[in-house]
Amino acid sequence: MGSGGALVDYDKDGDLDIYLVQSGSLESGEGAENRLYRNGLLPDAGSGTPPFEDVTAGAGVGHRGYGMGVATGDFNNDGFLDLFVTNFGRNALYRNEGDGTFDEVGSAAGVDDDRWGTSAAFLDFDLDGYLDLFVVNYVDFRVSENPVCRPTGERDYCHPRNFDPQVDILYRNRGDGTFADVTSAAGIERAYGSGLGVAVMDFDGDGWLDLYVANDGNENQLWRNRGNGTFEDVALFAGVALNGDGAAEAGMGIAVDDFDRDGDPDIFVTHLRDETNTLYENQGNGLFEDTTFPRGLGYPSLAATAFGVGWLDFDNDGFSDLFVANGSVALGLPERSGVSRYAEPNQLFRGDGGRFEAVSMGSGPAAGLIEVSRGTAFGDVDGDGGVDVLISNNDGPAQLLLNQVGAGRRWIALKLKRIRGETLGYGAQVTLVRQRGERVRKLVGSDGSYASASDPRIHFGLDADTEVSGVEVTWPGGVTEFFGDVAVDRENELVEGTGSRG
């Protein structure tokens, strides 16, 4: 299938480190060791290629097994980001000890489920100040019953409909270092789906975080948070269970953003070749519309199988763009010299707030690399104000694409700090207010993509404009503060309780 990775500042030195999840042999259950690379970028060193050091052994995060995905969040509110790793087999929770090391506490915390976990997300669904955990599960597969599904007798990936789908899991954080499985009580247990991707959003603007799950070949789920500890799947009613033609697709990765800047989150889902990826545009009334083709994203996606995905403003012009990581899952491609039969070119789409244009070929050789790509994570790795991309590849080295946006386009980066409960502001709504009245909104979190975790810090491109009125933050729980003194071309820390209240 393929695994993901994370961009995570695990040591709180201000720069992004890299965690890579590895897969391996299903038969032996022994995979390659997961790897943690510490970013050695010096403060105020300027742009350039940061040096990385493999600190896996010393940090104690070298899990071996058939690894799938990773989620990042501060589950014990000590100010340090922890790692949750999904596996084909028992999942693992690495508690960050704050001294450069981690302690694996999955069993003690009650989150070491042994189903086929894929993506996961930390979120505070009950607003009690502690991050809860949602884990997406795939299918009920057993190595001892591994079928051959191609008529030629070749070994290949089988369609997920050959297996029973698995239910996802919702864990509530008890606040004492342990989690309670509330899947059934929350109503999540009523739906099965062969899940691969998950994203957190407040799609209806009621202040409670909802969950969107991409399922492989089955209807997607939109779990609306009722605010009483339970969820309701409203995907079919909202228009995001199926595509615009009424068909279930092979959902892989998810990206959520207010790309059209109308104040509500839109959803982009990646799929198999010949299906197109799908853009669900939020209509602001609890309903979504499939606008994939009108927005220019339909035909370019027909020829590839897409997994990792993310919204980013790669050129800092103030509009959301899309990066899509591609790689086939079936042996349908012809033999090519020096290139895997599964390899496909990745894609970059430039947005203008309306339509999108495929610009991979004109954005440097790195943007359209031909690999068997899977997970993607996003963040400014070298501290130059451009959003960079980490890509995990099947049967090949990971790749780090450093954005060469240059100095002509201005930007703002924002790091949130809470003084009560969860420390990093996961679930906060951050709105950039421009002098000319424009408002651009983003949600704080590390979720989305496929089996990967991105930097929770918020990035806004400004084009050449330095005229910014300020930033509005609606913290989890509903308190809104305005921060007027924000600097351009640098990271700003916004501390809860220090802004002005209207």
C-alpha positions in Angstrom: 0.0 0.0 0.0 2.6 2.6 1.1 3.3 4.7 4.2 3.6 8.3 5.1 5.7 10.7 7.1 5.6 13.9 9.3 7.1 17.3 9.5 7.3 17.9 13.2 9.3 20.2 15.5 9.8 17.5 18.1 12.6 19.3 20.0 11.0 22.7 20.1 14.0 24.4 18.5 11.9 26.2 15.9 12.6 24.2 12.8 10.9 21.2 11.3 12.3 17.7 11.8 11.3 14.6 9.7 9.7 11.4 10.8 9.4 8.6 8.2 7.2 5.5 8.6 8.5 2.4 7.0 6.8 -0.7 5.7 8.3 -4.1 5.1 7.5 -7.8 4.8 4.0 -8.9 5.5 5.0 -12.5 5.9 7.7 -11.9 8.6 6.0 -8.9 10.2 9.4 -7.3 10.3 9.7 -4.0 8.5 12.5 -1.5 8.0 13.0 0.8 11.0 11.1 4.0 11.2 13.4 7.0 11.1 13.6 10.4 12.9 15.9 13.0 11.4 16.7 16.1 13.4 16.9 19.4 11.5 20.2 21.2 12.2 19.2 24.5 10.8 20.7 27.3 12.8 18.6 30.2 14.0 18.7 33.2 11.6 20.9 31.1 9.2 18.7 32.2 6.3 17.6 30.0 3.5 19.5 27.0 2.2 19.5 23.3 2.5 19.3 22.4 6.2 21.5 19.5 7.5 19.7 16.6 9.0 21.0 14.0 11.5 19.5 10.5 12.0 18.6 10.5 15.7 16.3 7.5 15.6 18.3 5.3 18.0 18.8 7.9 20.6 15.2 9.1 20.4 13.8 5.6 20.7 11.3 5.9 17.9 12.7 3.2 15.5 9.5 1.1 15.4 9.8 -2.1 13.2 6.7 -3.6 11.6 4.5 -2.9 8.6 4.1 0.8 9.2 1.4 2.9 7.6 0.9 6.4 9.0 1.7 9.0 11.6 -0.3 11.7 13.5 1.3 14.4 15.7 -0.2 16.2 18.7 0.5 17.1 22.3 -1.8 14.5 24.0 -0.5 15.1 27.6 -0.3 19.0 27.4 3.4 19.2 28.3 4.2 21.4 25.3 6.0 18.7 23.2 4.6 17.0 20.2 4.0 13.3 20.5 3.8 10.7 17.7 1.1 8.2 17.0 2.0 5.5 14.5 -0.5 3.3 12.6 0.5 -0.2 11.5 -0.7 -3.3 9.9 -0.5 -4.7 13.4 -0.4 -3.0 16.7 -0.4 0.8 16.7 2.2 2.7 18.7 2.1 6.0 20.7 5.4 7.7 21.4 5.2 10.1 24.3 7.7 13.0 23.9 9.8 13.2 27.1 11.0 16.7 26.2 14.7 15.7 26.4 15.1 14.4 22.8 13.7 11.0 23.7 10.4 9.2 23.4 8.7 6.5 25.5 6.3 4.1 23.7 3.1 4.0 25.7 0.6 2.6 23.3 -0.5 -0.3 25.5 -0.5 1.7 28.7 -2.5 4.5 27.1 -5.0 2.0 25.6 -4.5 2.8 21.9 -2.5 -0.2 20.6 -5.3 -1.6 18.5 -4.0 -4.3 16.1 -6.3 -3.8 13.1 -4.9 -2.4 9.8 -4.6 1.3 10.8 -3.9 3.8 8.0 -4.4 7.5 8.8 -5.0 9.2 12.2 -5.8 12.6 13.6 -5.6 14.4 16.9 -8.5 16.7 17.8 -10.3 17.9 20.9 -13.8 16.8 19.9 -15.4 17.4 23.3 -13.6 20.7 24.1 -12.2 19.5 27.4 -8.7 20.8 26.8 -7.2 17.4 25.9 -6.5 16.1 22.4 -8.5 13.0 21.5 -7.5 10.6 18.7 -9.3 9.3 15.7 -7.9 6.3 13.9 -8.9 5.2 10.4 -8.9 1.4 9.7 -8.8 -0.3 6.3 -9.9 -3.9 5.7 -9.8 -7.2 7.5 -6.8 -8.7 5.8 -4.9 -11.8 6.9 -1.5 -12.8 5.4 -2.4 -16.5 5.7 -5.4 -15.8 3.4 -3.7 -13.5 0.9 -5.6 -14.2 -2.4 -4.2 -13.8 -6.0 -6.6 -11.4 -7.7 -5.2 -11.0 -11.2 -6.4 -13.5 -13.8 -2.8 -13.9 -15.1 -1.7 -15.3 -11.7 0.6 -12.3 -11.0 0.8 -11.1 -7.5 -0.7 -7.6 -7.2 -2.8 -5.4 -5.0 -6.4 -6.7 -4.7 -9.4 -4.5 -4.7 -10.6 -3.7 -1.2 -14.0 -5.2 -2.0 -12.3 -8.6 -1.8 -12.2 -8.1 2.0 -14.5 -6.9 4.8 -14.1 -3.2 5.6 -13.2 -2.2 9.2 -14.8 0.3 11.5 -12.7 3.3 12.5 -11.9 4.1 16.2 -12.5 7.2 18.3 -10.5 7.5 21.5 -11.4 10.1 24.2 -8.5 11.5 26.1 -9.1 11.0 29.8 -6.5 13.6 30.8 -4.4 11.2 32.8 -2.3 9.8 30.0 -4.8 7.2 29.0 -7.6 7.0 26.4 -11.1 5.5 26.4 -12.5 3.8 23.3 -15.8 5.7 22.7 -16.4 4.5 19.2 -19.7 2.8 20.0 -20.9 5.5 22.4 -20.1 8.2 19.9 -22.0 6.5 17.1 -18.9 5.9 14.9 -19.4 2.1 15.1 -22.4 2.2 12.9 -20.4 2.7 9.7 -17.7 0.7 7.9 -15.7 2.0 5.0 -12.2 0.8 4.1 -10.7 4.1 5.2 -7.5 5.6 4.1 -7.6 9.3 4.9 -9.0 11.6 7.6 -9.3 15.4 8.0 -10.6 17.6 10.8 -12.9 20.6 10.1 -15.8 22.6 11.4 -17.8 22.3 8.2 -21.0 23.9 9.6 -19.4 26.6 11.7 -21.0 25.5 15.0 -17.7 25.5 17.0 -17.5 21.7 17.2 -14.9 19.8 15.2 -16.2 17.4 12.6 -14.4 14.5 10.8 -14.2 13.6 7.2 -13.1 10.1 6.2 -12.0 9.1 2.7 -12.9 5.4 2.0 -11.4 3.2 -0.7 -14.3 2.2 -3.0 -17.1 2.9 -0.4 -19.1 6.0 0.4 -17.1 8.6 2.3 -18.2 9.7 5.8 -18.7 13.2 7.2 -19.1 12.8 10.9 -20.9 15.9 12.2 -20.1 16.6 15.9 -23.4 17.0 17.8 -21.6 18.6 20.7 -22.8 16.0 23.2 -20.2 13.4 22.7 -21.9 11.8 19.7 -21.5 12.1 15.9 -23.9 11.7 13.0 -22.8 10.7 9.4 -24.2 13.4 7.2 -22.0 12.7 4.1 -24.8 11.6 1.8 -27.1 14.5 2.7 -24.2 17.0 2.5 -23.1 15.8 -0.9 -19.6 14.4 0.0 -20.3 10.7 0.2 -20.2 10.2 -3.6 -19.0 12.2 -6.5 -21.2 14.5 -8.6 -22.3 11.5 -10.7 -23.5 9.6 -7.7 -20.6 7.1 -7.7 -18.4 5.9 -4.8 -14.7 6.4 -5.5 -11.4 5.0 -4.3 -10.7 7.7 -1.7 -7.1 8.0 -0.6 -6.0 11.4 0.8 -7.8 14.5 1.9 -7.0 18.2 1.9 -9.3 20.8 3.5 -9.1 24.6 3.0 -11.2 27.6 2.2 -9.7 28.0 -1.2 -12.4 30.3 -2.5 -12.2 32.5 0.6 -15.9 32.6 1.3 -15.5 31.7 5.0 -16.1 27.9 5.0 -13.9 24.9 4.4 -13.8 23.0 1.1 -12.7 19.4 0.6 -10.4 17.9 -2.0 -10.1 14.1 -2.2 -7.6 12.0 -4.2 -8.6 8.8 -6.1 -7.5 6.1 -8.5 -6.7 6.7 -12.1 -9.7 7.0 -14.4 -11.9 8.4 -11.6 -10.6 12.0 -11.2 -9.8 13.6 -7.9 -12.8 15.4 -6.5 -13.3 18.9 -5.2 -16.3 19.4 -2.9 -17.1 23.1 -2.6 -18.9 24.2 0.6 -22.0 26.1 -0.2 -22.2 27.6 3.3 -25.5 25.9 4.2 -24.2 22.5 5.2 -24.2 21.3 1.6 -21.3 20.7 -0.8 -21.2 20.7 -4.6 -18.8 18.7 -6.8 -17.0 21.4 -8.8 -14.0 19.3 -9.9 -14.4 20.0 -13.7 -15.5 23.7 -13.5 -12.5 24.4 -11.4 -10.1 22.8 -13.8 -9.1 19.8 -11.7 -10.9 17.0 -13.5 -9.1 16.0 -16.7 -5.6 16.4 -15.4 -6.2 13.8 -12.7 -7.7 11.1 -14.9 -4.4 9.6 -15.8 -2.9 9.0 -12.3 -3.6 7.4 -9.0 -3.2 10.0 -6.3 -2.5 9.6 -2.6 -1.0 12.4 -0.6 -2.3 15.9 -1.1 -2.2 19.3 0.5 -3.3 22.9 0.0 -0.4 25.3 0.1 0.4 28.8 -1.3 3.6 27.7 -3.0 4.2 31.0 -4.7 3.0 33.2 -1.8 0.5 35.1 -4.1 -2.3 34.9 -1.5 -4.2 32.1 -3.2 -4.4 28.4 -2.3 -2.6 26.0 -4.6 -2.6 22.1 -4.6 0.1 19.6 -4.6 -0.8 16.0 -5.4 1.4 12.9 -5.0 0.8 10.1 -7.5 1.7 6.5 -7.8 -0.1 3.5 -9.2 -1.3 0.5 -7.1 -1.7 -2.0 -10.0 0.5 -3.4 -12.7 -1.4 -1.7 -15.5 1.4 0.5 -16.7 3.8 -0.7 -19.4 7.5 -1.5 -18.7 9.7 1.6 -18.9 13.4 1.7 -18.8 14.7 2.7 -15.3 11.3 3.6 -14.0 8.9 1.4 -11.9 5.8 0.2 -13.5 4.0 1.9 -10.6 5.6 5.3 -11.0 3.6 8.3 -12.1 4.4 12.1 -12.2 3.4 14.2 -9.2 1.3 17.3 -9.9 1.2 21.0 -8.8 -1.8 23.1 -9.5 -1.7 26.9 -9.2 -4.9 28.6 -8.0 -6.3 32.1 -8.4 -9.3 31.7 -6.0 -11.4 30.3 -8.9 -9.8 27.9 -11.4 -6.7 25.8 -11.2 -3.9 25.4 -13.7 -1.4 22.5 -13.8 2.0 24.0 -13.5 4.3 21.1 -12.6 6.4 21.3 -15.7 7.1 25.0 -15.2 7.9 24.8 -11.5 11.2 23.1 -11.6 12.1 19.4 -12.0 11.2 18.5 -8.4 7.5 19.4 -8.8 6.8 16.7 -11.4 9.1 13.9 -10.2 8.1 10.4 -11.5 7.9 8.1 -8.4 5.6 5.8 -6.7 4.6 8.5 -4.2 2.3 8.1 -1.2 2.4 10.4 1.8 2.9 14.1 1.7 3.5 16.6 4.6 3.8 20.4 4.4 5.7 23.1 6.2 8.6 25.6 5.9 11.6 23.3 6.6 14.3 25.9 5.8 12.7 28.9 7.3 12.6 31.1 4.2 8.9 31.7 4.1 8.1 29.2 1.4 6.0 26.0 2.1 8.1 22.9 1.4 6.9 19.4 0.7 8.0 16.0 2.2 7.1 13.0 0.0 7.3 9.4 0.9 7.8 6.9 -1.9 7.2 3.2 -2.2 10.4 1.2 -2.7 12.5 4.3 -2.9 14.0 7.2 -0.9 11.8 10.0 0.6 12.1 13.3 -1.1 12.1 16.8 0.4 11.1 19.6 -2.1 12.5 22.9 -1.0 10.4 25.8 -2.2 12.4 28.5 -4.1 9.7 31.2 -3.9 12.3 34.0 -3.6 12.1 37.3 -1.7 9.6 39.1 -3.9 6.5 37.6 -2.4 5.7 38.5 1.2 4.3 36.1 3.9 3.2 35.7 7.5 3.7 32.6 9.7 1.7 32.1 12.9 2.4 29.8 15.9 -0.4 29.6 18.5 0.2 29.1 22.2 -2.5 28.2 24.6 -2.2 28.9 28.3 -4.9 26.4 29.4 -5.3 22.8 28.3 -3.9 21.7 24.9 -0.9 23.8 24.2 -0.7 24.4 20.4 -4.2 25.6 19.5 -5.4 22.6 17.6 -8.9 23.4 16.4 -8.5 27.1 16.5 -9.8 29.2 13.6 -7.2 31.7 12.4 -8.4 34.5 10.1 -6.0 36.9 8.3 -7.6 40.3 7.9 -6.2 42.4 5.1 -6.3 46.2 4.9 -8.6 46.1 1.9 -11.1 44.0 3.9 -10.3 40.5 2.6 -10.4 37.7 5.1 -8.6 34.4 4.7 -9.4 31.6 7.2 -7.5 28.4 8.2 -7.9 25.8 10.9 -4.9 24.8 13.2 -4.0 21.1 13.1 -1.6 18.6 11.6 -4.1 16.2 10.0 -5.1 15.6 6.3 -3.2 14.2 3.3 -2.6 10.5 3.3 -1.0 8.7 6.4 1.0 11.9 7.1 1.2 14.9 9.5 2.1 18.4 8.6 3.3 21.4 10.6 0.5 22.9 12.6 1.8 26.4 12.2 -0.2 28.6 9.9 1.2 30.2 6.7 -0.3 33.0 4.7 1.1 34.2 1.4 0.7 38.0 0.8 2.0 38.5 -2.7 3.8 41.9 -2.7 1.4 43.4 -0.1 2.6 44.3 3.3 -0.7 46.0 4.4 -2.2 43.7 7.0 -4.8 44.8 9.6 -4.1 41.8 11.9 -5.1 38.3 12.7 -8.3 37.1 14.4 -8.1 33.8 16.4 -11.2 32.0 17.6 -9.9 29.6 20.2 -11.5 26.2 20.9 -14.5 27.0 23.1 -15.4 30.1 21.2 -13.4 33.0 22.6 -12.2 35.3 19.8 -9.2 37.6 20.1 -7.7 40.1 17.6 -3.9 40.5 17.2 -3.1 43.7 15.4 0.7 43.7 15.8 1.8 41.0 13.4 5.0 41.2 11.5 5.4 40.4 7.8 8.1 37.9 6.5 8.5 36.2 9.9 6.9 33.8 12.3 4.6 35.4 15.0 3.7 33.7 18.2 0.1 34.4 19.2 -0.5 33.7 22.9 -4.0 33.0 24.2 -5.2 35.9 26.4 -2.9 38.6 25.0 -5.1 39.7 22.1 -7.9 42.2 22.2 -11.5 41.0 22.5 -14.2 42.7 20.5 
